[in-house]
Each structure stands twice: as structure tokens, then as C-alpha cells.
Amino acid sequence: MGRYVIRRLLQMVPVFIGTTFLIFVMVYALGDPVAAMFGDRTPDPATAAQIRESLHLDDPLWSQYLQYMAGIFRGDFGTAFNGTPVAELMGSAFPNTIKLTLVAFAIEVVVGVGLGIVAGMRRGRLADTGVLVFTLLVISIPTFVTGYLLQYFIGVKLAWAAPAVSSDVAFGELLLPGIVLAGVSLAYVARLTRTSIAENIRSDYVRTATAKGLPRRRVVGVHLLRNSLIPVITFLGTDIGALMGGAIVTERIFNIQGVGYQLYQGILRQNAPTVVGFVTILVVVFLAANLIVDLLYAVLDPRIRYA
């Protein structure tokens, strides 16, 4: 196991370098950061040249990337155009997004897997049909529509959920945004769990465990569920990064200053250091989540062994 983890960590290095380089090129090569600083105003040529020199924008792109990577290892992600260090923006944005992601992920796991188990165990019955119709409805409605409707009816009309504040949000304020963020993923988890349960319930090992007289709770919880959750775990692992990076709409609707909010502001104002810095951290999150998923395979299925 130890050698496998080391090998996977070494494989992540070129992936990290490749993805961050592509992001860096797309942001810096396809736009003019100096022109973006001045907006609609035309900068003075001497001032623009001085800014380019201070930001090393006249250097070759590969040299700029190397300087950027060297700064990352020192904890320096650059400075936003308003003078605020990107690391400081991360310190205020990531805690809010992590809280929102945890709430959404918990809802996704508990409700999604629960609905999938109910539908898979009762395939072709009324409960199965109800879950399929519900998940299809959730997938069909865009997130921004769900967010505004729930915010209006539950948060405003019924006042059942406190509106989220702009910074330093508490977990209690994130229940409604978490439901909105987890909605589509929850539906996919439910459908994936339902399909996996329905296929594995007819397997030989399930019939053998039942024939041995094992309690139904043990047959389902230990034998059936562990094997059925392998594809679900794969989806959940990759969805962690997607939840963090895909919270732009949800954070805008509920005025949460998290990663999605900062990315939106960075793209809107062509703030290259902010966009590159935040996306770099999201790349690390994706890579770490994939590694954890691979290690969980051995926990769920004893037949899987890593050398």
C-alpha cells in the first residue's frame, strides 16, 4: 500500500504541472492583464511598461510560469489587481466554500444513497418509480432556478431558513444553499446507487449469504452495499472538487463570498492572479480526492490489493 501511494503521488506531479501550465497559458496568453487593471481607461504607455516590468509580463511565458510556481512553494500566489494578496482572498473564501461543500456532500451522501437503496431494493415498484421521477425532475431543473425558488419560498415567504451572510457563514446558514448545491449530484448518486443495488442483489454471493441464514440487515449492509458502493464512491470522490468549483451560481444567489464568488469576480474583472491561484488549489483538491477514492476501493472490496 505504501509503495502504491508513493507511486500515485509521483504520478500526480506531472498532472499538476500540466494542468496548472495550461491554466496559466489560457489566462495570461489570451488576455492583457495590464489593460484589465485599467478597465475602460487607456493606460499611460510609461505606466503600463512599468507595470509589465514589475509583473515580469515581458518575460517569456514559460519563465513567467516558473516564477509563478516558485512563488507557490513560498506560499505566494500573487497579488490581485486591487492590491490584496491572493493568499489572503483564499483565507477568507475557502473556509466558506469548504463548509458549504461539507453540507452539500453530507446531504448528497445521506439522501442520495438512501433513495438509491430504497429504489434498488424495490425495483419496478411504486417507490422505485417515485425515486426515478423525483431525480429526473431535479436533474431537469437548472440550479439557478432551484436556488431562486427555494430562496424565495423557504427563505423569504416562510422564513424557515436564515439568509446566508456575505462572509464567515455558519453551518446553520448553509442548509438551504447546501440543498441547492447538492441537488443535481444527489439525483445522480441516487440513480447510480439504485442501478448498482438492483444489479448486485441478484448476484451469487447475495443468494449464498441469504441461504446461509444471515440476517437481511447483514446481507444488505455488509455484502450487498459494500460491493454496490464502489461506483458510487468513484462519483462522490470526483464530485468533491466539482462541488467546490461549481458553487459559483449557488454562492452568487445566496451572497456567500467563497471560492465560486471570487472566481466569478476574477473572471468578470479579468483578474488573472486570482483566477490562476484559485484554480490551482482546485486542481490539488481534485487530485487528492481521486487518490482517496482509489484507496477506499480496497476498504470496500477486500479482493482489491495495491502493491
Buried (B, 14 or more C-beta within 10 A) or exposed (E): EEEBEEEBEEEBEEEBEEBBBEBBBEBBEEEBBBBEBBEEEEBEEEEBBEBBEEBEBEBEEEEBBEEBBEBBEEEBBBBBBEEEBBBEBBEBBBBBBBBBBBBBBEBBBEBBBBBBBBBBBBBEEEBBEBBBEBBEEBBEEEBEEBBBEBBEEBBEEEEEBBEBBEBEBEEEBBBBBBBBBBBBBBBBBBBBBBBBBBEBBEBEEBEEBBEEEBEEEEBBEEBBBBBBBBEBBBBBBEBBBBBBBBBBBBBBBBBBBBBBBBBBBBBEBBBBBBBBBBBBBBBBBBBBBBBEBBBBBBEBEEEEEBE
